[in-house]
Amino acid sequence: MKILNISEIPGRKYEVIGLVKGSVVQGVAKDIMSKWQSFVGGEMKSYTKMLNEARYAATKRMAEEAENLHADAIYGVAYTSTHIMPGAVEIVAYGTAVKFIGSANIS
């Protein structure tokens, strides 16, 4: 599955299947070190790790949805996050699933 954030590949013909998405709701740890780090500044590495893992999971779920639709690629991929309640965020990955026309494949 090709996952791209460009809107199209020049010279390729494809059929648009439709919107695909994947989401993850992730609890935000409330540990003392993270609170201290937010107060004094600098990267909060535990949050960075948690958000990277959540983006990976959301991307995987989006790709699985596209595979279920027999797509060859997902174009225009983007991410968004939303604070849904105290201590929890939702990460959403979304894009346009497409099926290539013809025998050439991208690599």
C-alpha positions in Angstrom: 0.0 0.0 0.0 1.5 3.3 -1.1 0.6 6.1 1.4 1.4 9.6 0.0 0.6 13.1 1.0 0.7 14.4 -2.5 -2.6 15.0 -4.4 -1.6 12.8 -7.5 1.3 11.2 -9.3 2.0 12.8 -12.7 1.5 10.4 -15.6 -0.5 7.8 -13.5 -4.2 7.1 -14.2 -6.3 6.0 -11.4 -9.9 5.6 -10.2 -10.9 7.3 -7.0 -12.4 4.8 -4.5 -13.2 7.3 -1.7 -12.2 8.6 1.7 -10.4 6.3 4.1 -9.5 7.1 7.7 -8.2 5.6 10.8 -8.4 6.9 14.3 -7.0 6.3 17.8 -8.1 7.7 21.1 -5.1 7.9 23.4 -5.0 8.6 27.1 -2.5 11.2 28.1 -0.4 10.2 31.0 -0.4 12.6 33.9 2.9 11.9 35.5 4.9 14.4 37.7 7.9 14.5 35.4 5.8 15.5 32.4 4.1 18.3 34.4 7.5 19.5 35.5 8.9 19.4 32.0 5.9 21.5 30.7 6.6 24.0 33.4 10.3 24.4 32.8 10.2 23.9 29.0 11.7 21.5 26.6 10.5 18.4 24.8 8.2 16.0 26.7 9.6 12.8 25.3 6.9 10.5 26.8 4.2 12.5 25.0 6.2 12.6 21.8 6.5 8.8 21.9 2.8 8.4 22.7 1.7 10.6 19.8 4.1 8.9 17.4 2.6 5.5 18.4 -0.9 6.9 18.0 -0.1 8.3 14.5 1.3 4.9 13.5 -1.8 3.1 14.7 -4.1 5.5 13.0 -2.1 5.2 9.7 -2.3 1.4 10.0 -6.1 1.5 10.5 -6.5 3.8 7.5 -4.3 1.5 5.3 -6.4 -1.5 6.4 -9.6 0.3 5.4 -8.1 1.0 2.0 -6.9 -2.6 1.6 -10.5 -3.8 2.3 -11.6 -1.6 -0.6 -8.9 -3.1 -2.8 -7.1 0.2 -3.2 -3.5 0.4 -4.5 -2.6 3.7 -2.8 -3.9 6.5 -0.6 -3.3 10.1 -1.8 -3.6 13.3 0.1 -2.9 11.8 3.5 -3.2 14.2 6.4 -3.4 14.0 10.2 -5.4 15.8 12.7 -5.7 15.6 16.5 -8.5 16.7 18.8 -8.6 17.0 22.6 -11.8 15.1 23.3 -11.9 15.1 27.1 -9.5 15.8 29.9 -6.6 13.3 29.6 -7.5 12.0 26.1 -6.8 13.0 22.5 -8.0 11.5 19.2 -5.5 11.2 16.3 -7.1 10.8 12.9 -5.3 9.8 9.7 -7.3 10.3 6.4 -6.8 10.3 2.7 -8.2 9.3 -0.7 -8.1 5.7 -1.6 -7.3 5.0 -5.3 -7.0 2.1 -7.7 -4.4 2.3 -10.5 -5.5 1.8 -14.1 -3.1 -0.1 -16.2 -0.2 -2.4 -15.5 2.6 0.0 -14.3 3.1 0.3 -10.6 4.8 3.0 -8.6 7.7 2.1 -6.4 
